[in-house]
Every structure is written in C-alpha cells, then in structure tokens.
Amino acid sequence: MKKGEVESAERRALNLFDKWNDVTGYVPKHSGYYYELQGIIKDAVHCGIQEALKDFKQLKSKETIDII
C-alpha cells in the first residue's frame, strides 16, 4: 500500500470521527482526549491495513506504551 493511500484512509477515519463528535459533542475539540482518540483511530486504521495485507508490524504507539 502506498503512503498516500494510508494517509487517505487515516483522513477518512478521522473525518468520520469528527462528524460523530460534532453530533455528540462527546470530546471537546483540541483537548488532550481529542488527540488521544485521534491516535487510537489512526492505530485502528493501521491494524485494519495490516490485517488486510497479512503484514503485521508493531505499531509506533505500542512502542511508546512498552516504554511506559
């Protein structure tokens, strides 16, 4: 998968999140929780891509969690 395709998938998922958040108002935009949720969504996109390609690699966020 090309880098542009991955970025497009992330953007699509984040746009869906923003639409949902605009309706629910669940998380204040530009707050710490908002950015944390964006990171989780990006990880989920990468998990889906890895599953589709059967090419499993450690996510960058997993490296950060292992350090903590």
Secondary structure, DSSP 8 states (H G I E B T S, - for coil): --HHHHHHHHHHHHHHHHHHHHHH--S-TTSHHHHHHHHHHHHHHHHHHHHHHT-----HHHHHHHH-
